[in-house]
Amino acid sequence: QVQLVESGGGLVQPGGSLRLSCAASTSIFSFYAMGWYRQAPGKQRELVASITSGGITNYATSVKGRFTISRNTVKKTVYLQMNSLKPEDTAVYYCNADRRVANFWGQGTQVTVSS
């Protein structure tokens, strides 16, 4: 069973930064892609950013230029660097690992952007 453990969430002021981490229990090359999703209260879960095993990245329009997804294959960890945070970025952020035939999710980490 694949385990994904997120960390790095918290409370930050508008304009601030946070870095989320997602540590996998197995090699991240075993996944077609890994990504970060978020879900705000009363809204559907949405893709924020993803990175394929080949290193191709994809971002939601709302975070382009502010968020960066990266990975450390030795540490089996995927990161989401979030800069210029806005109140509308407030949500629970989930790490996802896609094996095509199966999807795995972390437990989620709360990000709150507020003054």
Backbone as a printed PyTorch tensor [residue, N CA C, xyz], in Angstrom:
tensor([[[  0.8390,  -1.1820,   0.0000],
         [  0.0000,   0.0000,   0.0000],
         [  0.8840,   1.2450,   0.0000]],

        [[  0.6020,   2.1570,  -0.9050],
         [  1.3640,   3.3950,  -1.0040],
         [  0.8850,   4.3700,   0.0540]],

        [[  1.8240,   5.0010,   0.7330],
         [  1.4770,   6.0360,   1.7010],
         [  2.0710,   7.3600,   1.2730]],

        [[  1.2730,   8.4070,   1.4040],
         [  1.7060,   9.7610,   1.0950],
         [  1.4900,  10.6120,   2.3370]],

        [[  2.5230,  11.2790,   2.7800],
         [  2.4360,  12.0910,   3.9900],
         [  2.7660,  13.5310,   3.6500]],

        [[  1.7760,  14.4080,   3.8270],
         [  1.9630,  15.8290,   3.5290],
         [  2.3900,  16.5770,   4.7870]],

        [[  3.0740,  17.6650,   4.5650],
         [  3.4370,  18.5670,   5.6570],
         [  3.6740,  19.9570,   5.0880]],

        [[  3.7180,  20.9470,   5.9780],
         [  4.0720,  22.2910,   5.5600],
         [  2.9390,  23.2840,   5.5190]],

        [[  1.7240,  22.8490,   5.7780],
         [  0.6070,  23.7900,   5.7670],
         [  0.6440,  24.6990,   6.9820]],

        [[ -0.2620,  25.6710,   6.9900],
         [ -0.3210,  26.5850,   8.1210],
         [ -1.0550,  27.8500,   7.7850]],

        [[ -0.9100,  28.8180,   8.6720],
         [ -1.5380,  30.1330,   8.5050],
         [ -0.4830,  31.1240,   8.0090]],

        [[ -0.8240,  31.8530,   6.9680],
         [  0.1130,  32.8220,   6.4050],
         [ -0.6680,  34.0590,   5.9800]],

        [[ -0.0200,  35.1960,   6.0140],
         [ -0.6550,  36.4410,   5.5890],
         [ -0.6760,  36.5430,   4.0700]],

        [[ -1.6160,  37.2840,   3.5320],
         [ -1.6140,  37.5120,   2.0720],
         [ -0.2700,  38.0490,   1.6090]],

        [[  0.2020,  37.5070,   0.4890],
         [  1.5080,  37.8800,  -0.0340],
         [  2.6390,  37.0240,   0.4710]],

        [[  2.3530,  36.1860,   1.4450],
         [  3.3710,  35.3290,   2.0340],
         [  3.6230,  34.0660,   1.2320]],

        [[  4.4890,  33.2200,   1.7860],
         [  4.8800,  31.9790,   1.1100],
         [  4.7970,  30.7960,   2.0500]],

        [[  4.5800,  29.6390,   1.4490],
         [  4.6260,  28.3620,   2.1630],
         [  5.1880,  27.3150,   1.2090]],

        [[  5.8110,  26.2940,   1.7760],
         [  6.2360,  25.1580,   0.9660],
         [  5.6250,  23.8870,   1.5410]],

        [[  4.8690,  23.2070,   0.7080],
         [  4.2840,  21.9240,   1.0900],
         [  5.1980,  20.7900,   0.6320]],

        [[  5.2310,  19.7350,   1.4270],
         [  6.0050,  18.5460,   1.0770],
         [  5.1000,  17.3220,   1.0900]],

        [[  5.3820,  16.3980,   0.1980],
         [  4.6490,  15.1330,   0.1470],
         [  5.6730,  14.0160,   0.0450]],

        [[  5.8100,  13.2600,   1.1240],
         [  6.7660,  12.1610,   1.1560],
         [  6.0580,  10.8530,   0.8280]],

        [[  6.5760,  10.1420,  -0.1760],
         [  5.9830,   8.8720,  -0.6010],
         [  6.7210,   7.6960,   0.0330]],

        [[  6.0090,   6.5950,   0.2030],
         [  6.5980,   5.4040,   0.8290],
         [  7.3220,   4.5310,  -0.1880]],

        [[  7.2550,   4.9320,  -1.4720],
         [  7.9140,   4.1740,  -2.5150],
         [  8.4940,   5.1290,  -3.5510]],

        [[  9.2810,   4.5930,  -4.4710],
         [  9.9020,   5.4470,  -5.4830],
         [  8.8480,   6.2310,  -6.2590]],

        [[  9.0870,   7.5340,  -6.4060],
         [  8.1040,   8.3460,  -7.1200],
         [  8.1530,   8.0900,  -8.6270]],

        [[  9.1840,   7.3950,  -9.1010],
         [  9.2150,   7.0140, -10.5070],
         [  8.2220,   5.8940, -10.8050]],

        [[  7.6770,   5.2830,  -9.7550],
         [  6.6960,   4.2150,  -9.9640],
         [  5.3230,   4.7850, -10.3300]],

        [[  5.2020,   6.1070, -10.2800],
         [  3.9320,   6.7540, -10.6010],
         [  4.0060,   7.4280, -11.9590]],

        [[  2.9000,   7.3980, -12.6840],
         [  2.8180,   8.1260, -13.9500],
         [  2.9820,   9.6200, -13.6790]],

        [[  2.3440,  10.0890, -12.6120],
         [  2.4240,  11.5010, -12.2530],
         [  2.1150,  11.6640, -10.7710]],

        [[  2.5900,  12.7580, -10.2220],
         [  2.2080,  13.1600,  -8.8680],
         [  1.7250,  14.5950,  -8.9260]],

        [[  0.8260,  14.9230,  -8.0150],
         [  0.2790,  16.2660,  -8.0750],
         [ -0.2730,  16.7380,  -6.7520]],

        [[ -0.6140,  18.0010,  -6.7630],
         [ -1.2580,  18.6370,  -5.6170],
         [ -2.6500,  19.0880,  -6.0350]],

        [[ -3.6280,  18.7510,  -5.2170],
         [ -4.9990,  19.1920,  -5.3910],
         [ -5.3740,  20.0090,  -4.1540]],

        [[ -6.4380,  20.7790,  -4.2880],
         [ -6.9380,  21.4970,  -3.1280],
         [ -8.4620,  21.5060,  -3.1360]],

        [[ -9.0090,  21.6260,  -1.9390],
         [-10.4580,  21.6900,  -1.7920],
         [-10.8050,  22.7270,  -0.7460]],

        [[-11.5100,  23.7540,  -1.2030],
         [-11.9900,  24.7980,  -0.3020],
         [-13.3940,  24.4260,   0.1730]],

        [[-13.8250,  24.9690,   1.3100],
         [-15.1560,  24.6490,   1.8250],
         [-16.2430,  24.9380,   0.7950]],

        [[-17.1020,  23.9540,   0.5750],
         [-18.2110,  24.1300,  -0.3520],
         [-17.8490,  24.0420,  -1.8160]],

        [[-16.5840,  23.7150,  -2.1030],
         [-16.1430,  23.6360,  -3.5030],
         [-15.6130,  22.2450,  -3.8210]],

        [[-15.5280,  21.9540,  -5.1120],
         [-14.9900,  20.6710,  -5.5360],
         [-13.4700,  20.6810,  -5.4460]],

        [[-12.9160,  19.4910,  -5.2930],
         [-11.4660,  19.3630,  -5.3010],
         [-10.9530,  19.6910,  -6.6990]],

        [[ -9.8660,  20.4720,  -6.7620],
         [ -9.3280,  20.8850,  -8.0460],
         [ -7.8260,  20.6460,  -8.1080]],

        [[ -7.3500,  20.4020,  -9.3190],
         [ -5.9160,  20.2220,  -9.5330],
         [ -5.2140,  21.5690,  -9.4120]],

        [[ -4.1240,  21.5880,  -8.6710],
         [ -3.3140,  22.7940,  -8.5280],
         [ -2.0820,  22.6940,  -9.4230]],

        [[ -1.3670,  21.5820,  -9.3010],
         [ -0.1510,  21.3840, -10.0930],
         [  0.1750,  19.9070, -10.1370]],

        [[  0.8520,  19.4960, -11.2140],
         [  1.2560,  18.1000, -11.3260],
         [  2.6080,  18.0100, -12.0130]],

        [[  3.2570,  16.8750, -11.8060],
         [  4.5440,  16.6170, -12.4600],
         [  4.5740,  15.1440, -12.8480]],

        [[  4.9160,  14.8670, -14.1080],
         [  4.9580,  13.4860, -14.5700],
         [  6.2970,  12.8500, -14.2130]],

        [[  6.3760,  11.5430, -14.4010],
         [  7.6330,  10.8560, -14.1300],
         [  8.7440,  11.3770, -15.0400]],

        [[  8.3550,  11.9320, -16.1800],
         [  9.3310,  12.5110, -17.0980],
         [  9.6820,  13.9510, -16.7840]],

        [[  9.0480,  14.5130, -15.7580],
         [  9.3690,  15.8710, -15.3350],
         [  8.5270,  16.9620, -15.9550]],

        [[  7.4980,  16.5950, -16.6920],
         [  6.6170,  17.5970, -17.3050],
         [  5.6590,  18.1240, -16.2420]],

        [[  5.5850,  19.4500, -16.1460],
         [  4.7350,  20.0720, -15.1330],
         [  3.5020,  20.6980, -15.7540]],

        [[  2.4800,  20.8230, -14.9250],
         [  1.2210,  21.4150, -15.3610],
         [  0.6490,  22.1820, -14.1820]],

        [[  0.0780,  23.3630, -14.4580],
         [ -0.4540,  24.2120, -13.3850],
         [ -1.8600,  24.6950, -13.7050]],

        [[ -2.6390,  24.8640, -12.6610],
         [ -3.9150,  25.5410, -12.8220],
         [ -3.6400,  26.9930, -13.1880]],

        [[ -4.5150,  27.5600, -13.9940],
         [ -4.3260,  28.9410, -14.4350],
         [ -4.2130,  29.8960, -13.2510]],

        [[ -4.9820,  29.6250, -12.2110],
         [ -5.0420,  30.5390, -11.0660],
         [ -3.7410,  30.5960, -10.2630]],

        [[ -2.8400,  29.6240, -10.4550],
         [ -1.6040,  29.6090,  -9.6640],
         [ -0.3520,  29.7730, -10.5220]],

        [[ -0.5030,  29.8370, -11.8280],
         [  0.6570,  29.9800, -12.7150],
         [  1.4370,  31.2360, -12.3710]],

        [[  2.7460,  31.0760, -12.2770],
         [  3.6120,  32.1960, -11.9450],
         [  3.7780,  32.4270, -10.4510]],

        [[  2.9480,  31.7560,  -9.6440],
         [  3.0420,  31.9150,  -8.1850],
         [  3.4710,  30.6220,  -7.4960]],

        [[  3.0310,  29.4910,  -8.0230],
         [  3.3340,  28.1850,  -7.4120],
         [  4.3090,  27.4260,  -8.2980]],

        [[  5.1510,  26.6210,  -7.6570],
         [  6.0930,  25.7760,  -8.3900],
         [  6.1010,  24.3800,  -7.7800]],

        [[  5.9040,  23.3810,  -8.6350],
         [  5.9900,  21.9980,  -8.1880],
         [  7.3720,  21.4650,  -8.5470]],

        [[  7.9480,  20.7080,  -7.6370],
         [  9.2690,  20.1260,  -7.8750],
         [  9.3630,  18.7950,  -7.1240]],

        [[ 10.4710,  18.1040,  -7.3150],
         [ 10.6110,  16.8090,  -6.6710],
         [ 12.0610,  16.5210,  -6.3340]],

        [[ 12.2410,  15.6710,  -5.3500],
         [ 13.5570,  15.1370,  -5.0000],
         [ 13.3920,  13.6200,  -5.0270]],

        [[ 13.9050,  12.9970,  -6.0790],
         [ 13.6700,  11.5630,  -6.2640],
         [ 14.3970,  10.7240,  -5.2210]],

        [[ 15.5220,  11.2100,  -4.7110],
         [ 16.2520,  10.4750,  -3.6770],
         [ 15.4290,  10.4510,  -2.3870]],

        [[ 14.8420,  11.5910,  -2.0520],
         [ 14.0270,  11.6770,  -0.8350],
         [ 12.5940,  11.1970,  -1.0710]],

        [[ 12.2640,  10.8300,  -2.3010],
         [ 10.9100,  10.3640,  -2.6450],
         [  9.8680,  11.3990,  -2.2200]],

        [[ 10.1640,  12.6550,  -2.5020],
         [  9.3270,  13.7520,  -2.0180],
         [  9.0050,  14.7110,  -3.1590]],

        [[  7.7680,  15.1590,  -3.1730],
         [  7.3120,  16.1890,  -4.1130],
         [  6.9690,  17.4310,  -3.3010]],

        [[  7.3300,  18.5880,  -3.8450],
         [  7.1250,  19.8470,  -3.1450],
         [  6.1790,  20.7520,  -3.9240]],

        [[  5.5480,  21.6450,  -3.1930],
         [  4.7800,  22.7210,  -3.8210],
         [  5.1850,  24.0200,  -3.1310]],

        [[  5.9670,  24.8180,  -3.8450],
         [  6.3540,  26.1400,  -3.3430],
         [  5.2710,  27.1220,  -3.7330]],

        [[  4.6920,  27.7770,  -2.7450],
         [  3.5880,  28.6900,  -2.9750],
         [  4.0140,  30.0990,  -2.5570]],

        [[  4.0690,  30.9970,  -3.5190],
         [  4.4360,  32.3900,  -3.2640],
         [  3.2650,  33.3030,  -3.5760]],

        [[  3.3490,  34.5260,  -3.0870],
         [  2.3030,  35.5370,  -3.3400],
         [  0.9210,  34.9710,  -3.0390]],

        [[  0.8010,  34.3530,  -1.8920],
         [ -0.4530,  33.6960,  -1.5370],
         [ -1.5860,  34.6960,  -1.3850]],

        [[ -2.7750,  34.2410,  -1.7720],
         [ -3.9800,  35.0590,  -1.7130],
         [ -5.0140,  34.3730,  -0.8200]],

        [[ -5.9520,  35.1330,  -0.2820],
         [ -6.9970,  34.5080,   0.5430],
         [ -7.7340,  33.3890,  -0.1860]],

        [[ -7.8820,  33.5270,  -1.4940],
         [ -8.5890,  32.4850,  -2.2520],
         [ -7.7800,  31.2110,  -2.4160]],

        [[ -6.5400,  31.1900,  -1.9740],
         [ -5.7480,  29.9680,  -1.9670],
         [ -6.0410,  29.1170,  -0.7180]],

        [[ -6.8340,  29.6620,   0.1870],
         [ -7.1800,  28.9290,   1.3990],
         [ -7.9380,  27.6550,   1.0520]],

        [[ -7.4400,  26.5230,   1.5320],
         [ -8.0350,  25.2230,   1.2190],
         [ -7.2600,  24.1340,   1.9540]],

        [[ -7.7950,  22.9310,   1.9000],
         [ -7.0220,  21.7570,   2.2920],
         [ -6.3070,  21.2660,   1.0350]],

        [[ -5.0160,  21.1020,   1.1430],
         [ -4.2010,  20.6700,   0.0090],
         [ -3.8760,  19.1870,   0.1600]],

        [[ -4.1060,  18.4430,  -0.9230],
         [ -3.9000,  17.0010,  -0.9320],
         [ -2.8340,  16.6120,  -1.9530]],

        [[ -2.0030,  15.7000,  -1.5580],
         [ -1.0350,  15.1180,  -2.4700],
         [ -1.6740,  13.9090,  -3.1600]],

        [[ -1.3880,  13.7530,  -4.4280],
         [ -1.9320,  12.6400,  -5.2090],
         [ -0.8280,  11.9450,  -5.9780]],

        [[ -0.9240,  10.6190,  -6.0480],
         [  0.0080,   9.8250,  -6.8500],
         [ -0.8180,   8.9520,  -7.7920]],

        [[ -0.5080,   9.0570,  -9.0740],
         [ -1.3140,   8.4050, -10.1120],
         [ -0.5210,   7.2660, -10.7350]],

        [[ -1.0800,   6.0440, -10.6170],
         [ -0.4840,   4.8960, -11.2880],
         [ -1.3530,   4.4400, -12.4370]],

        [[ -2.1940,   5.2930, -12.9240],
         [ -3.1360,   4.9930, -13.9960],
         [ -4.2130,   4.0230, -13.5440]],

        [[ -3.8060,   2.8530, -13.0590],
         [ -4.7860,   1.8570, -12.6260],
         [ -5.2340,   2.0930, -11.1900]],

        [[ -4.5480,   2.9950, -10.5030],
         [ -4.8930,   3.2960,  -9.1140],
         [ -4.4160,   4.6920,  -8.7810]],

        [[ -5.1620,   5.3310,  -7.8840],
         [ -4.8050,   6.6540,  -7.3870],
         [ -4.6240,   6.5870,  -5.8830]],

        [[ -3.6570,   7.3320,  -5.3980],
         [ -3.3960,   7.3550,  -3.9610],
         [ -3.4340,   8.7970,  -3.4780]],

        [[ -3.9400,   8.9870,  -2.2610],
         [ -4.0960,  10.3240,  -1.6970],
         [ -3.4570,  10.4150,  -0.3210]],

        [[ -2.9410,  11.5900,  -0.0310],
         [ -2.4930,  11.8750,   1.3160],
         [ -3.6660,  12.3050,   2.1760]],

        [[ -3.3690,  12.6150,   3.4270],
         [ -4.4320,  12.9510,   4.3750],
         [ -4.8550,  14.4110,   4.2780]],

        [[ -4.0510,  15.2190,   3.6130],
         [ -4.3800,  16.6340,   3.4420],
         [ -3.7060,  17.5010,   4.4810]],

        [[ -3.4060,  18.7290,   4.0710],
         [ -2.8280,  19.7130,   4.9890],
         [ -3.5180,  21.0560,   4.7560]],

        [[ -3.8880,  21.7080,   5.8400],
         [ -4.6500,  22.9550,   5.7450],
         [ -3.7220,  24.1300,   5.4560]],

        [[ -4.1170,  24.9210,   4.4800],
         [ -3.4480,  26.1880,   4.1800],
         [ -4.4770,  27.2970,   4.3440]],

        [[ -4.1760,  28.2450,   5.2070],
         [ -5.0700,  29.3680,   5.4510],
         [ -4.3190,  30.6650,   5.1900]],

        [[ -4.8600,  31.4710,   4.2830],
         [ -4.2500,  32.7570,   3.9440],
         [ -5.1760,  33.8470,   4.4600]],

        [[ -4.7130,  34.5390,   5.4880],
         [ -5.5660,  35.5350,   6.1350],
         [ -4.7060,  36.5250,   6.9060]],

        [[ -5.2030,  37.7550,   6.9650],
         [ -4.5100,  38.7760,   7.7550],
         [ -5.0900,  38.8340,   9.1600]]])
